[in-house]
């Protein structure tokens, strides 16, 4: 059952985490992933604590398996969410958009595992010193807020720089991605985009259709000039923001343009002016299926690939020694 | 040790800016440094000066002078 270092750390069966996407990663989705042996994560985004408490209750009513909550540290409600997570003794916390350092002692006292999402080697090293349990190294292929390094080059560098287990994220949507991540030095993966198209994901059907339809070049990074770039699927909104940026519109105006746009696509299915956050791996997502099937397929495909390479290892590598 | 000279050298190297651009009153944002650049600099300075700079301190860093002041008080 306890298959590698990461599985043992998180007490899960498969080293597959479901990204804590704001508005998208609800209790229903996270429960389905955890039930299948992966790690489901609720996305707190910028929601107030009472809404997230409801999501936590949903999952706790459905399963005793481990799950996580992603805390967006820039959220105005971040402190409330941290209180809630401590109070509910949520087993695992992932963090984004900042440095969880000052809350570490509180989490540790409750035995909560802390896993920050990072996009640079220096931040990974700094957070390891502060006692985080693992690190999610997220490349710029991912959806939503992005850094500027690709998964392919970020993961091996972070894996080399820290001793705690590294989880690769960004551009991973299937077993090929998991096998590749393991080869790069990660102990597991986090996938977001693929789980948008899980049956249990409660987003508007238009959002799912947009992800299913997307081809290799259909996502773009918007809002670079604001200092908080966001990857979304190309639409009217992305074109408008591009225009605003080209015309030198102020950072504030561009940020205002983005307010409430994610909610618009999640709840109302506004794919023209909504912020359709999704990663480059959208192009590899082809069907809507139960989250548990996704977890099992990803693991099975990765195992098959590793077995194929085992043959290569047996024949070539030994001969060449 | 001339802390300012060392810090200037590190900033020039890490951020790829010109020496003349780095003055005590220069704000890091005017050197186009984002939060990840600051983390990188802080890590390098911790190693160079063999001390720890807490996250609370890091949050307060806005200008080159802020860094110098902290280092002068703590090295």
Interface residues (C-beta under 8 A of the other chain):
Chain A: X98 X99 X101 X102 X119 X120 X122 X123 X125 X126 X130 X147 X227
Chain B: X34 X35 X36 X39 X40 X42 X43 X55 X56 X58
